[in-house]
Amino acid sequence: MKVVVLIGMEVHVQLRTQSKMFCRCQVRFGAPPNSLVCPVCLGLPGSLPVPNREALLKALTAALAFGCTPPAVTKFDRKNYYYPDLPKGYQISQYDQPLGKGGTLEIVTQEGVKVVRLRRLHLEEDTGKNLHDEGTGRSRVDYNRAGTPLVEIVSEPDLASPEETRAYLTALRTLVQYLDISDGNMQEGNLRCEPNVNLHIEDGGKLIKTPIIEIKNINSVRNVERAVRYEIQRQIEEYQQKGAAVTEVERATRGFDADKGTTFVMRQKEAAHDYRYFPEPDIPPITISAAWRSEAQARVPELPPARRRRFMQEHDLGEYDADVLCRDHHTADYFEAVVAAGSAPKPAANWILTEVARHANERETTVAQLGLASARLAALIDLVESGRIARTAAVKKILPLMLDSGEDPERLMTTLGLARLDDENLLRAAAEAAVKNNEKAAADYRAGKQKALSALMGFVMRETQGKANPDTVRSILEELLSEE
Ligand SMILES: [Zn+2]
């Protein structure tokens, strides 16, 4: 039995705009229920929608950044269905002339880089929110969110594992943050994803395709991986129970239960024609002019894949390190600031991804918001790289104090007496003692055995409680041993 996993993704991105998609109501999270509404977003008779230019421009920017092809003319369509959180009884969306077709998204996993094909990108309005009160058994609706601009990005089923699904969502979130079109915050619901999963099972010369299952209610990057992993296993087990009859199981939408780590049936899938799409009669088609396109294009910055490759070339970083740095553009900016302040790129990347990131995690913040001035970190890295302080002392003693006090690393080093011994006379005396006490190693080195030097170095380091500057010690020893 051979199993091929096919996963496609539908992601909704809430655009960060001042006002809603078709009215002037403010877009804001956490306002008192139904305080940000008007006749347009409540769908009252006689009200007319007017498209938000900034939302269109942000969506077009996204389409260009994904490499989609925007049409010459785009239009809105009505998607008809009834649901309490949809006051008009239809959603204004885009059907056959979306803002973007095609395009790709590059993802990085442990196995390397993969290019995922996109099917389309379109603009639509968000629904309101149903609030179910378990205590009273009553439900209420908050229409503050109704009419918020959303971009929906649909991929081809090119993802082949839970890890790739997670990498896809991470890459997409990174991209919208680079474009500055959305906060991309999954907890606040401004990034929502619905993976669809099915399997192609080759068994005894037959190819069996399991029904496509869409999963909803996923609120974190980690949970998308958990949900997909569970669903793949569930479909394999369903096939093992039902055999070829598995193809007769109806397509369904399942929800993800984060506590149990399982998926459950929410509802059977509606076919596309059930929505009775037709062109929105209140909004004329919109021509995407060349001027408009270039306005959007000008907003596309250096994107994560390009930046990652530049970090690899310019700073000689490995793919994985470069990718992790570029996942958050503030972290990538911070890295560049540390390098600009004079730090060598490799140690800078290493410090940021390990030591600095650990402190950020402990304080539940990000590297960029930790408050560690880039010049200060560069100075600390320089102290270590030039051998003036041992790395362990820098990591364990100096860095935490710098974070607490914001003090200069060199001053902290001096105050705490952590500087390495660099006193020429003192180190020369220790080196002479090392040569005297290790006659064999000294003779071996003179005979051409470079490695013998480490025994002599070790002696000096022990004599100085590890504080001697190894570079100075090495040059003194080399000088002493070349004399005779
Ligand atoms: Zn409104």
Residues whose N, C-alpha, C, O or C-beta is under 5 A from the ligand:
A	BS01	ZN	C23 R24 C25 L36 V37 C38 V40 C41
